[in-house]
Amino acid sequence: MKILYDDNMPFAEDVFPSLGDAEAFNHQALDDIDLASVDAMMIRSTSQIDGVRVKQLSSCQYLATATAGYNHLDLDALSTANIATFIAAGCNATSVSEYALSGVLYALLARGDIQASDPISVLHRFRVGVVGLGQVGRRVMAKFSALGMDVIAYDPPRALAENNPQWHDLSAIVSCDIICLHAPLVKTGPSPSHHLFDAEILQQLSPRQILLNAGRGEVIDNRALLQLCQQGRAPTLILDVWENEPDILTELIEYCLIATPHIAGHSLEGKTRGTFMLYEWLAIQTHQAVTHQMADFLPNDDVVLICSDECLSVESLTTMVWSIYDIAFDHSEFVSNMAQSQCFAQLRKQYRKPRPNSDIQVRREFDSAHITCSHEQTTYILSALGFSATTL
């Protein structure tokens, strides 16, 4: 079996050769590859598999994407061609939820809404609205709920499927202090998400609010948002996704408190989880043994911390969050590099890859931090946020 795998998938070169004749490819060189001889193709979102590409994959039996999104796949064409298809749903959900928490904490401190010396009970007065209740949205809700914040959601399809009419009220979301967008891109049907936050909705927001988008760039009308920014009426912005990537509306960057190149889900664990979900799926499809485990490949460089707070403080919380994921670093890297050249795609591909004479570190997830706590309540909260916490 001939297997092609994206060269940006961590540890792919270690696991896919055990299932067949495996070879790496660069998504920019797909036109130069004899796709007709490929039996299985393991891709990321940078590879567009449309109807034309499906016809080129005339011998392909299996195609999988190591991403939660699937807008780059023509699922109808793949089904018609009888190509078994797999999407690594949820592979980066934990990472994106940690991005949201890190970004919101940074914004609240930067704006002076909270102080480092405050107990985390200060967060109880903020209302969070989450748009999209997929695997990411539910994890985001869980994290903010663990901090005692009032969290509501908007997801019309799930409101109908799960008989929860509260999830069908966009006006309630628009009134929240913090709005987190994690919706997939849907252009048709009764509940499209394309430009859900259009000029009309955006004009209802104010500078007192925080608007975070780590779902799909097209959920926000970026042109309308830029106009609002230029008028000085926009909310505090945390943007990881943009319309028309990689050719984004660069004028928006200067108005963002946090701006990043679509990397919210790009922790080492998130990307590696995608690789292993594809590897295990292909092994099962081809009736082969699963001989590799993700835990065997992750580096053993876990962070060890101590928290003696009886009532967890904002300072302790942010210290622990940013010791694992410092979102301000990613913002600084993005802004400085984009000021020199239009390199969005390269920044995304090279994200957190160590370079000579650089202090860049591979991004991990919260559970790589082992925290010893003096009080059970602190242990409970930190564990709910995803840290590996134990009571002394």
Contacts in CASP RR format, 6 or more apart in sequence:
PFRMAT RR
TARGET T0000
AUTHOR 0000-0000-0000
METHOD contacts of the structure
MODEL  1
MKILYDDNMPFAEDVFPSLGDAEAFNHQALDDIDLASVDAMMIRSTSQID
GVRVKQLSSCQYLATATAGYNHLDLDALSTANIATFIAAGCNATSVSEYA
LSGVLYALLARGDIQASDPISVLHRFRVGVVGLGQVGRRVMAKFSALGMD
VIAYDPPRALAENNPQWHDLSAIVSCDIICLHAPLVKTGPSPSHHLFDAE
ILQQLSPRQILLNAGRGEVIDNRALLQLCQQGRAPTLILDVWENEPDILT
ELIEYCLIATPHIAGHSLEGKTRGTFMLYEWLAIQTHQAVTHQMADFLPN
DDVVLICSDECLSVESLTTMVWSIYDIAFDHSEFVSNMAQSQCFAQLRKQ
YRKPRPNSDIQVRREFDSAHITCSHEQTTYILSALGFSATTL
1 19 0 8 1.000
1 20 0 8 1.000
1 21 0 8 1.000
1 39 0 8 1.000
1 40 0 8 1.000
1 286 0 8 1.000
2 20 0 8 1.000
2 21 0 8 1.000
2 23 0 8 1.000
2 37 0 8 1.000
2 38 0 8 1.000
2 39 0 8 1.000
2 40 0 8 1.000
3 16 0 8 1.000
3 19 0 8 1.000
3 20 0 8 1.000
3 21 0 8 1.000
3 22 0 8 1.000
3 23 0 8 1.000
3 38 0 8 1.000
3 39 0 8 1.000
3 40 0 8 1.000
3 41 0 8 1.000
3 42 0 8 1.000
3 282 0 8 1.000
4 22 0 8 1.000
4 23 0 8 1.000
4 24 0 8 1.000
4 25 0 8 1.000
4 33 0 8 1.000
4 38 0 8 1.000
4 40 0 8 1.000
4 41 0 8 1.000
4 42 0 8 1.000
5 12 0 8 1.000
5 13 0 8 1.000
5 16 0 8 1.000
5 22 0 8 1.000
5 23 0 8 1.000
5 24 0 8 1.000
5 25 0 8 1.000
5 41 0 8 1.000
5 42 0 8 1.000
5 43 0 8 1.000
6 12 0 8 1.000
6 24 0 8 1.000
6 25 0 8 1.000
6 26 0 8 1.000
6 27 0 8 1.000
6 42 0 8 1.000
6 43 0 8 1.000
6 44 0 8 1.000
6 46 0 8 1.000
6 47 0 8 1.000
6 66 0 8 1.000
7 24 0 8 1.000
7 25 0 8 1.000
7 26 0 8 1.000
8 27 0 8 1.000
8 44 0 8 1.000
8 46 0 8 1.000
8 349 0 8 1.000
9 42 0 8 1.000
9 44 0 8 1.000
9 66 0 8 1.000
9 271 0 8 1.000
9 274 0 8 1.000
9 275 0 8 1.000
9 278 0 8 1.000
10 268 0 8 1.000
10 271 0 8 1.000
10 272 0 8 1.000
10 275 0 8 1.000
10 297 0 8 1.000
11 272 0 8 1.000
11 275 0 8 1.000
11 276 0 8 1.000
11 297 0 8 1.000
12 22 0 8 1.000
12 24 0 8 1.000
12 42 0 8 1.000
12 275 0 8 1.000
12 279 0 8 1.000
13 22 0 8 1.000
13 24 0 8 1.000
14 292 0 8 1.000
14 297 0 8 1.000
15 275 0 8 1.000
15 276 0 8 1.000
15 279 0 8 1.000
15 292 0 8 1.000
16 22 0 8 1.000
16 42 0 8 1.000
16 279 0 8 1.000
16 282 0 8 1.000
18 288 0 8 1.000
18 291 0 8 1.000
18 292 0 8 1.000
19 40 0 8 1.000
19 279 0 8 1.000
19 282 0 8 1.000
19 283 0 8 1.000
19 286 0 8 1.000
19 288 0 8 1.000
25 33 0 8 1.000
27 43 0 8 1.000
27 44 0 8 1.000
27 46 0 8 1.000
27 47 0 8 1.000
30 47 0 8 1.000
30 53 0 8 1.000
35 41 0 8 1.000
35 53 0 8 1.000
35 56 0 8 1.000
35 57 0 8 1.000
35 58 0 8 1.000
35 60 0 8 1.000
36 56 0 8 1.000
36 57 0 8 1.000
36 58 0 8 1.000
36 59 0 8 1.000
37 59 0 8 1.000
38 57 0 8 1.000
38 59 0 8 1.000
38 60 0 8 1.000
39 59 0 8 1.000
39 60 0 8 1.000
39 61 0 8 1.000
39 62 0 8 1.000
40 60 0 8 1.000
40 61 0 8 1.000
40 62 0 8 1.000
40 63 0 8 1.000
40 64 0 8 1.000
40 282 0 8 1.000
40 286 0 8 1.000
41 49 0 8 1.000
41 57 0 8 1.000
41 60 0 8 1.000
41 62 0 8 1.000
41 63 0 8 1.000
41 64 0 8 1.000
42 63 0 8 1.000
42 64 0 8 1.000
42 66 0 8 1.000
42 278 0 8 1.000
42 282 0 8 1.000
43 49 0 8 1.000
43 63 0 8 1.000
43 64 0 8 1.000
43 65 0 8 1.000
43 66 0 8 1.000
43 72 0 8 1.000
44 65 0 8 1.000
44 66 0 8 1.000
44 67 0 8 1.000
45 65 0 8 1.000
45 67 0 8 1.000
45 69 0 8 1.000
45 71 0 8 1.000
45 72 0 8 1.000
46 72 0 8 1.000
46 345 0 8 1.000
46 349 0 8 1.000
47 65 0 8 1.000
47 72 0 8 1.000
48 72 0 8 1.000
49 57 0 8 1.000
49 63 0 8 1.000
49 72 0 8 1.000
49 73 0 8 1.000
49 74 0 8 1.000
49 77 0 8 1.000
49 78 0 8 1.000
50 74 0 8 1.000
50 77 0 8 1.000
51 74 0 8 1.000
51 77 0 8 1.000
53 74 0 8 1.000
54 74 0 8 1.000
54 77 0 8 1.000
54 78 0 8 1.000
54 80 0 8 1.000
54 81 0 8 1.000
54 83 0 8 1.000
55 81 0 8 1.000
57 63 0 8 1.000
57 81 0 8 1.000
57 83 0 8 1.000
60 81 0 8 1.000
60 83 0 8 1.000
61 82 0 8 1.000
61 83 0 8 1.000
61 84 0 8 1.000
62 83 0 8 1.000
62 84 0 8 1.000
62 86 0 8 1.000
62 282 0 8 1.000
62 285 0 8 1.000
62 286 0 8 1.000
63 73 0 8 1.000
63 78 0 8 1.000
63 83 0 8 1.000
63 84 0 8 1.000
63 85 0 8 1.000
63 86 0 8 1.000
64 85 0 8 1.000
64 86 0 8 1.000
64 87 0 8 1.000
64 88 0 8 1.000
64 278 0 8 1.000
64 281 0 8 1.000
64 282 0 8 1.000
65 72 0 8 1.000
65 73 0 8 1.000
65 86 0 8 1.000
65 87 0 8 1.000
65 88 0 8 1.000
65 278 0 8 1.000
66 88 0 8 1.000
66 91 0 8 1.000
66 271 0 8 1.000
66 274 0 8 1.000
66 275 0 8 1.000
66 277 0 8 1.000
66 278 0 8 1.000
67 87 0 8 1.000
67 88 0 8 1.000
67 91 0 8 1.000
67 92 0 8 1.000
67 274 0 8 1.000
68 87 0 8 1.000
68 88 0 8 1.000
68 89 0 8 1.000
68 90 0 8 1.000
68 91 0 8 1.000
68 92 0 8 1.000
68 93 0 8 1.000
68 135 0 8 1.000
68 136 0 8 1.000
69 87 0 8 1.000
69 89 0 8 1.000
69 184 0 8 1.000
70 87 0 8 1.000
71 184 0 8 1.000
71 185 0 8 1.000
71 216 0 8 1.000
73 85 0 8 1.000
73 87 0 8 1.000
75 85 0 8 1.000
78 85 0 8 1.000
79 85 0 8 1.000
84 285 0 8 1.000
86 277 0 8 1.000
86 278 0 8 1.000
86 281 0 8 1.000
86 282 0 8 1.000
88 273 0 8 1.000
88 274 0 8 1.000
88 277 0 8 1.000
88 278 0 8 1.000
89 135 0 8 1.000
90 135 0 8 1.000
90 136 0 8 1.000
90 273 0 8 1.000
91 270 0 8 1.000
91 271 0 8 1.000
91 273 0 8 1.000
91 274 0 8 1.000
91 277 0 8 1.000
92 136 0 8 1.000
92 264 0 8 1.000
92 265 0 8 1.000
92 266 0 8 1.000
92 267 0 8 1.000
92 270 0 8 1.000
92 271 0 8 1.000
92 273 0 8 1.000
92 274 0 8 1.000
93 134 0 8 1.000
93 135 0 8 1.000
93 136 0 8 1.000
93 137 0 8 1.000
93 139 0 8 1.000
94 139 0 8 1.000
94 267 0 8 1.000
94 269 0 8 1.000
94 270 0 8 1.000
94 365 0 8 1.000
94 366 0 8 1.000
94 386 0 8 1.000
95 264 0 8 1.000
95 265 0 8 1.000
95 266 0 8 1.000
95 267 0 8 1.000
95 269 0 8 1.000
95 270 0 8 1.000
95 363 0 8 1.000
95 365 0 8 1.000
96 136 0 8 1.000
96 139 0 8 1.000
96 140 0 8 1.000
96 182 0 8 1.000
96 214 0 8 1.000
96 215 0 8 1.000
96 264 0 8 1.000
96 265 0 8 1.000
97 136 0 8 1.000
97 137 0 8 1.000
97 139 0 8 1.000
97 140 0 8 1.000
97 142 0 8 1.000
97 143 0 8 1.000
98 143 0 8 1.000
98 267 0 8 1.000
98 321 0 8 1.000
98 324 0 8 1.000
98 325 0 8 1.000
98 365 0 8 1.000
98 366 0 8 1.000
99 214 0 8 1.000
99 240 0 8 1.000
99 260 0 8 1.000
99 264 0 8 1.000
99 265 0 8 1.000
99 325 0 8 1.000
99 327 0 8 1.000
100 140 0 8 1.000
100 143 0 8 1.000
100 180 0 8 1.000
100 182 0 8 1.000
100 212 0 8 1.000
100 214 0 8 1.000
100 264 0 8 1.000
101 140 0 8 1.000
101 143 0 8 1.000
101 144 0 8 1.000
101 321 0 8 1.000
101 385 0 8 1.000
102 321 0 8 1.000
102 322 0 8 1.000
102 325 0 8 1.000
102 326 0 8 1.000
102 327 0 8 1.000
103 212 0 8 1.000
103 238 0 8 1.000
103 258 0 8 1.000
103 327 0 8 1.000
104 128 0 8 1.000
104 144 0 8 1.000
104 178 0 8 1.000
104 180 0 8 1.000
104 210 0 8 1.000
104 212 0 8 1.000
104 238 0 8 1.000
105 314 0 8 1.000
105 317 0 8 1.000
105 318 0 8 1.000
105 321 0 8 1.000
106 257 0 8 1.000
106 258 0 8 1.000
106 318 0 8 1.000
106 327 0 8 1.000
106 328 0 8 1.000
107 113 0 8 1.000
107 210 0 8 1.000
107 236 0 8 1.000
107 238 0 8 1.000
107 257 0 8 1.000
107 258 0 8 1.000
108 114 0 8 1.000
108 123 0 8 1.000
108 126 0 8 1.000
108 210 0 8 1.000
109 115 0 8 1.000
109 116 0 8 1.000
109 314 0 8 1.000
109 318 0 8 1.000
110 257 0 8 1.000
111 236 0 8 1.000
113 126 0 8 1.000
114 122 0 8 1.000
114 123 0 8 1.000
114 314 0 8 1.000
115 122 0 8 1.000
115 314 0 8 1.000
116 313 0 8 1.000
116 314 0 8 1.000
116 315 0 8 1.000
116 318 0 8 1.000
117 313 0 8 1.000
117 314 0 8 1.000
117 315 0 8 1.000
118 313 0 8 1.000
118 314 0 8 1.000
119 311 0 8 1.000
119 312 0 8 1.000
119 313 0 8 1.000
119 314 0 8 1.000
120 147 0 8 1.000
120 311 0 8 1.000
120 312 0 8 1.000
120 313 0 8 1.000
120 314 0 8 1.000
120 317 0 8 1.000
120 381 0 8 1.000
121 148 0 8 1.000
121 311 0 8 1.000
122 314 0 8 1.000
123 147 0 8 1.000
123 148 0 8 1.000
123 149 0 8 1.000
123 314 0 8 1.000
124 148 0 8 1.000
124 149 0 8 1.000
124 150 0 8 1.000
126 149 0 8 1.000
126 150 0 8 1.000
126 177 0 8 1.000
126 178 0 8 1.000
127 149 0 8 1.000
127 150 0 8 1.000
127 151 0 8 1.000
127 152 0 8 1.000
127 175 0 8 1.000
127 176 0 8 1.000
127 177 0 8 1.000
127 178 0 8 1.000
128 141 0 8 1.000
128 144 0 8 1.000
128 149 0 8 1.000
128 150 0 8 1.000
128 151 0 8 1.000
128 152 0 8 1.000
128 176 0 8 1.000
128 177 0 8 1.000
128 178 0 8 1.000
128 179 0 8 1.000
128 180 0 8 1.000
129 151 0 8 1.000
129 152 0 8 1.000
129 153 0 8 1.000
129 154 0 8 1.000
129 172 0 8 1.000
129 173 0 8 1.000
129 176 0 8 1.000
129 178 0 8 1.000
129 179 0 8 1.000
129 180 0 8 1.000
130 137 0 8 1.000
130 140 0 8 1.000
130 141 0 8 1.000
130 144 0 8 1.000
130 151 0 8 1.000
130 152 0 8 1.000
130 153 0 8 1.000
130 154 0 8 1.000
130 173 0 8 1.000
130 180 0 8 1.000
130 182 0 8 1.000
131 153 0 8 1.000
131 154 0 8 1.000
131 155 0 8 1.000
131 173 0 8 1.000
131 179 0 8 1.000
131 180 0 8 1.000
131 181 0 8 1.000
131 182 0 8 1.000
131 183 0 8 1.000
131 196 0 8 1.000
131 219 0 8 1.000
132 153 0 8 1.000
132 154 0 8 1.000
132 155 0 8 1.000
132 158 0 8 1.000
132 181 0 8 1.000
132 182 0 8 1.000
132 183 0 8 1.000
132 184 0 8 1.000
133 141 0 8 1.000
133 153 0 8 1.000
133 155 0 8 1.000
133 158 0 8 1.000
133 167 0 8 1.000
134 155 0 8 1.000
134 158 0 8 1.000
134 182 0 8 1.000
136 182 0 8 1.000
136 214 0 8 1.000
136 215 0 8 1.000
137 153 0 8 1.000
137 180 0 8 1.000
137 182 0 8 1.000
140 180 0 8 1.000
140 182 0 8 1.000
141 151 0 8 1.000
141 153 0 8 1.000
142 384 0 8 1.000
143 384 0 8 1.000
143 385 0 8 1.000
143 386 0 8 1.000
144 151 0 8 1.000
144 178 0 8 1.000
145 151 0 8 1.000
146 381 0 8 1.000
146 384 0 8 1.000
146 385 0 8 1.000
147 317 0 8 1.000
147 381 0 8 1.000
147 385 0 8 1.000
152 166 0 8 1.000
152 169 0 8 1.000
152 172 0 8 1.000
152 173 0 8 1.000
152 176 0 8 1.000
153 166 0 8 1.000
153 167 0 8 1.000
154 167 0 8 1.000
154 168 0 8 1.000
154 169 0 8 1.000
154 170 0 8 1.000
154 172 0 8 1.000
154 173 0 8 1.000
155 167 0 8 1.000
155 183 0 8 1.000
156 167 0 8 1.000
156 168 0 8 1.000
156 190 0 8 1.000
156 191 0 8 1.000
157 191 0 8 1.000
158 164 0 8 1.000
158 167 0 8 1.000
159 165 0 8 1.000
159 166 0 8 1.000
159 167 0 8 1.000
159 168 0 8 1.000
160 168 0 8 1.000
166 172 0 8 1.000
170 196 0 8 1.000
170 201 0 8 1.000
173 179 0 8 1.000
174 201 0 8 1.000
174 204 0 8 1.000
174 205 0 8 1.000
176 209 0 8 1.000
177 208 0 8 1.000
177 209 0 8 1.000
177 210 0 8 1.000
178 209 0 8 1.000
178 210 0 8 1.000
178 212 0 8 1.000
179 205 0 8 1.000
179 209 0 8 1.000
179 210 0 8 1.000
179 211 0 8 1.000
179 212 0 8 1.000
179 235 0 8 1.000
180 212 0 8 1.000
180 214 0 8 1.000
181 197 0 8 1.000
181 211 0 8 1.000
181 212 0 8 1.000
181 213 0 8 1.000
181 214 0 8 1.000
181 215 0 8 1.000
181 219 0 8 1.000
181 220 0 8 1.000
182 214 0 8 1.000
182 215 0 8 1.000
183 193 0 8 1.000
183 196 0 8 1.000
183 215 0 8 1.000
183 216 0 8 1.000
183 219 0 8 1.000
184 193 0 8 1.000
184 215 0 8 1.000
184 216 0 8 1.000
185 193 0 8 1.000
185 194 0 8 1.000
185 216 0 8 1.000
185 217 0 8 1.000
185 218 0 8 1.000
185 219 0 8 1.000
186 192 0 8 1.000
186 193 0 8 1.000
186 194 0 8 1.000
187 194 0 8 1.000
193 216 0 8 1.000
193 218 0 8 1.000
193 219 0 8 1.000
194 218 0 8 1.000
194 219 0 8 1.000
195 218 0 8 1.000
195 219 0 8 1.000
195 220 0 8 1.000
195 221 0 8 1.000
196 219 0 8 1.000
196 220 0 8 1.000
197 211 0 8 1.000
197 219 0 8 1.000
197 220 0 8 1.000
197 221 0 8 1.000
197 225 0 8 1.000
198 221 0 8 1.000
198 224 0 8 1.000
199 221 0 8 1.000
199 224 0 8 1.000
199 227 0 8 1.000
202 220 0 8 1.000
202 221 0 8 1.000
202 224 0 8 1.000
202 225 0 8 1.000
202 228 0 8 1.000
202 234 0 8 1.000
203 228 0 8 1.000
203 233 0 8 1.000
205 211 0 8 1.000
205 228 0 8 1.000
205 234 0 8 1.000
205 235 0 8 1.000
206 233 0 8 1.000
206 235 0 8 1.000
207 232 0 8 1.000
207 233 0 8 1.000
207 234 0 8 1.000
207 235 0 8 1.000
207 236 0 8 1.000
208 235 0 8 1.000
209 235 0 8 1.000
209 236 0 8 1.000
210 235 0 8 1.000
210 236 0 8 1.000
210 238 0 8 1.000
211 220 0 8 1.000
211 234 0 8 1.000
211 235 0 8 1.000
211 236 0 8 1.000
211 237 0 8 1.000
211 238 0 8 1.000
212 237 0 8 1.000
212 238 0 8 1.000
212 239 0 8 1.000
212 240 0 8 1.000
213 219 0 8 1.000
213 220 0 8 1.000
213 238 0 8 1.000
213 239 0 8 1.000
213 240 0 8 1.000
213 241 0 8 1.000
214 238 0 8 1.000
214 240 0 8 1.000
214 241 0 8 1.000
214 264 0 8 1.000
214 265 0 8 1.000
215 240 0 8 1.000
215 241 0 8 1.000
215 264 0 8 1.000
216 241 0 8 1.000
217 239 0 8 1.000
217 241 0 8 1.000
217 242 0 8 1.000
217 243 0 8 1.000
217 245 0 8 1.000
218 243 0 8 1.000
220 243 0 8 1.000
221 243 0 8 1.000
222 242 0 8 1.000
222 243 0 8 1.000
222 244 0 8 1.000
222 248 0 8 1.000
222 249 0 8 1.000
222 252 0 8 1.000
223 249 0 8 1.000
225 234 0 8 1.000
225 237 0 8 1.000
225 252 0 8 1.000
226 249 0 8 1.000
226 251 0 8 1.000
226 252 0 8 1.000
226 255 0 8 1.000
228 234 0 8 1.000
229 237 0 8 1.000
229 252 0 8 1.000
229 255 0 8 1.000
234 255 0 8 1.000
236 257 0 8 1.000
237 252 0 8 1.000
237 255 0 8 1.000
237 256 0 8 1.000
237 257 0 8 1.000
237 258 0 8 1.000
237 259 0 8 1.000
238 256 0 8 1.000
238 257 0 8 1.000
238 258 0 8 1.000
238 259 0 8 1.000
239 252 0 8 1.000
239 256 0 8 1.000
239 258 0 8 1.000
239 259 0 8 1.000
239 260 0 8 1.000
240 259 0 8 1.000
240 260 0 8 1.000
240 261 0 8 1.000
240 262 0 8 1.000
240 263 0 8 1.000
240 264 0 8 1.000
241 262 0 8 1.000
241 264 0 8 1.000
242 248 0 8 1.000
242 249 0 8 1.000
242 252 0 8 1.000
242 262 0 8 1.000
242 344 0 8 1.000
243 249 0 8 1.000
245 262 0 8 1.000
245 344 0 8 1.000
245 345 0 8 1.000
246 342 0 8 1.000
246 344 0 8 1.000
246 345 0 8 1.000
246 348 0 8 1.000
247 342 0 8 1.000
247 344 0 8 1.000
248 344 0 8 1.000
250 338 0 8 1.000
250 342 0 8 1.000
252 259 0 8 1.000
253 259 0 8 1.000
253 334 0 8 1.000
253 335 0 8 1.000
253 338 0 8 1.000
256 331 0 8 1.000
257 331 0 8 1.000
258 327 0 8 1.000
258 328 0 8 1.000
258 330 0 8 1.000
258 331 0 8 1.000
259 331 0 8 1.000
259 334 0 8 1.000
259 335 0 8 1.000
260 327 0 8 1.000
260 330 0 8 1.000
260 331 0 8 1.000
260 334 0 8 1.000
261 334 0 8 1.000
261 344 0 8 1.000
261 347 0 8 1.000
261 348 0 8 1.000
261 351 0 8 1.000
262 344 0 8 1.000
262 348 0 8 1.000
263 330 0 8 1.000
263 348 0 8 1.000
263 351 0 8 1.000
263 352 0 8 1.000
265 271 0 8 1.000
266 348 0 8 1.000
266 351 0 8 1.000
266 352 0 8 1.000
266 363 0 8 1.000
267 325 0 8 1.000
267 363 0 8 1.000
267 364 0 8 1.000
267 365 0 8 1.000
268 298 0 8 1.000
268 299 0 8 1.000
268 352 0 8 1.000
268 362 0 8 1.000
268 363 0 8 1.000
268 364 0 8 1.000
268 365 0 8 1.000
269 298 0 8 1.000
269 364 0 8 1.000
269 365 0 8 1.000
269 367 0 8 1.000
269 368 0 8 1.000
270 365 0 8 1.000
272 294 0 8 1.000
272 297 0 8 1.000
272 298 0 8 1.000
273 294 0 8 1.000
275 294 0 8 1.000
276 292 0 8 1.000
276 293 0 8 1.000
276 294 0 8 1.000
279 290 0 8 1.000
279 292 0 8 1.000
280 290 0 8 1.000
283 289 0 8 1.000
283 290 0 8 1.000
284 290 0 8 1.000
299 362 0 8 1.000
301 368 0 8 1.000
302 368 0 8 1.000
302 369 0 8 1.000
302 370 0 8 1.000
302 388 0 8 1.000
303 323 0 8 1.000
303 324 0 8 1.000
303 364 0 8 1.000
303 368 0 8 1.000
303 369 0 8 1.000
303 370 0 8 1.000
304 369 0 8 1.000
304 370 0 8 1.000
304 371 0 8 1.000
304 372 0 8 1.000
305 319 0 8 1.000
305 320 0 8 1.000
305 323 0 8 1.000
305 369 0 8 1.000
305 370 0 8 1.000
305 371 0 8 1.000
305 372 0 8 1.000
306 371 0 8 1.000
306 372 0 8 1.000
306 373 0 8 1.000
307 316 0 8 1.000
307 320 0 8 1.000
307 371 0 8 1.000
307 372 0 8 1.000
307 373 0 8 1.000
307 374 0 8 1.000
307 378 0 8 1.000
307 382 0 8 1.000
307 389 0 8 1.000
308 373 0 8 1.000
308 374 0 8 1.000
309 316 0 8 1.000
309 373 0 8 1.000
309 374 0 8 1.000
309 375 0 8 1.000
309 378 0 8 1.000
310 374 0 8 1.000
310 375 0 8 1.000
310 377 0 8 1.000
310 378 0 8 1.000
311 377 0 8 1.000
311 378 0 8 1.000
312 377 0 8 1.000
312 378 0 8 1.000
312 381 0 8 1.000
312 382 0 8 1.000
320 369 0 8 1.000
320 371 0 8 1.000
320 382 0 8 1.000
320 387 0 8 1.000
321 366 0 8 1.000
321 385 0 8 1.000
322 328 0 8 1.000
323 369 0 8 1.000
324 364 0 8 1.000
324 365 0 8 1.000
324 366 0 8 1.000
324 368 0 8 1.000
324 369 0 8 1.000
325 363 0 8 1.000
325 364 0 8 1.000
325 365 0 8 1.000
325 366 0 8 1.000
330 351 0 8 1.000
333 347 0 8 1.000
333 360 0 8 1.000
334 347 0 8 1.000
337 343 0 8 1.000
337 347 0 8 1.000
338 344 0 8 1.000
338 347 0 8 1.000
351 363 0 8 1.000
352 360 0 8 1.000
352 361 0 8 1.000
352 362 0 8 1.000
352 363 0 8 1.000
353 360 0 8 1.000
354 360 0 8 1.000
354 361 0 8 1.000
354 362 0 8 1.000
365 386 0 8 1.000
366 385 0 8 1.000
366 386 0 8 1.000
366 387 0 8 1.000
367 386 0 8 1.000
367 387 0 8 1.000
367 388 0 8 1.000
368 388 0 8 1.000
369 387 0 8 1.000
369 388 0 8 1.000
370 388 0 8 1.000
370 389 0 8 1.000
370 390 0 8 1.000
371 379 0 8 1.000
371 382 0 8 1.000
371 387 0 8 1.000
371 388 0 8 1.000
371 389 0 8 1.000
371 390 0 8 1.000
372 389 0 8 1.000
372 390 0 8 1.000
372 391 0 8 1.000
372 392 0 8 1.000
373 379 0 8 1.000
373 382 0 8 1.000
373 389 0 8 1.000
373 390 0 8 1.000
373 391 0 8 1.000
373 392 0 8 1.000
374 391 0 8 1.000
374 392 0 8 1.000
375 391 0 8 1.000
376 391 0 8 1.000
378 389 0 8 1.000
379 389 0 8 1.000
379 390 0 8 1.000
379 391 0 8 1.000
382 389 0 8 1.000
383 389 0 8 1.000
END
